[in-house]
Amino acid sequence: MNENSAIERMCPYCGANNSRRLGECSVCHRFVCEKCGNVQISHGERHVTHQACLHKHEGGFKMIKFVK
């Protein structure tokens, strides 16, 4: 295995190997892989965000709590 190809397959954010890259984080603008982030679709637009950035970002996704 070539050392450069191994580095290219590693996520620069979380260090996971052989994980699929989802895109660029909408908050910190670093690469996001399937291990450290997820995709949200809002108003027809696709946004990729790290799970850690989602918690830090004020405008991030909030769960809805239903009260009886």
N, C-alpha and C positions, 0 to 999 in steps of 0.2 A: 504494500500500500504506500502510495506517495504521501509524504508529510503534508504537502500543500493541499491535497484533496481532502485529507482528514480535517484540516483546519477550516476549509471551506464548508464542510458539512456540520461543523460545530456551531451552535448558537452563541453569538457573542455576548448575549445578555445573561443567559442562565447556564451556559456550558453544556447543554444536552447534545448528545451525538445522534446523528441520523434522524433528526426530527424535522418534519415538514415546516418550511417557513411560510408564514401567513401574510407577511407584508411588513410595512413600517408602522410603528406605534404612532397614533395620532397625538399623543401627549409628549413623549420624549424623543420621537423620531429615530429610534433605534430599531433594528430588526426584531421581529416577534416570531417565535416558533410555537408549535402546538402545545408544548409543555409549559411555557411561561405566559401565554396570553390567549386571547380568544377574539372572535369576530362578532361585532354587533351590527345589525342593520337597522338604521333609523331613517325614516322618511325616504326610503328607497336607496339610501347611501350606505356603503359598506365601510365600517370603521374597525380598525384592528388596534387593540390596546393590550399592554401588559397587565396582568392581574394586579401587580404592585402599583402601577400608575393609575389604575382604575380606582383604587382606594385613596390615593393622594389627590387626585384631580377633583376639584369642587363640582364641575359640571358633569361628572361621571354618572354612570347608570346607577339608579337606586331601585331597590326592590319595593314593590307596593305591598303594604300591610293591610289586610282586610280585617276589620273589627266588626263584631256582631252587636 
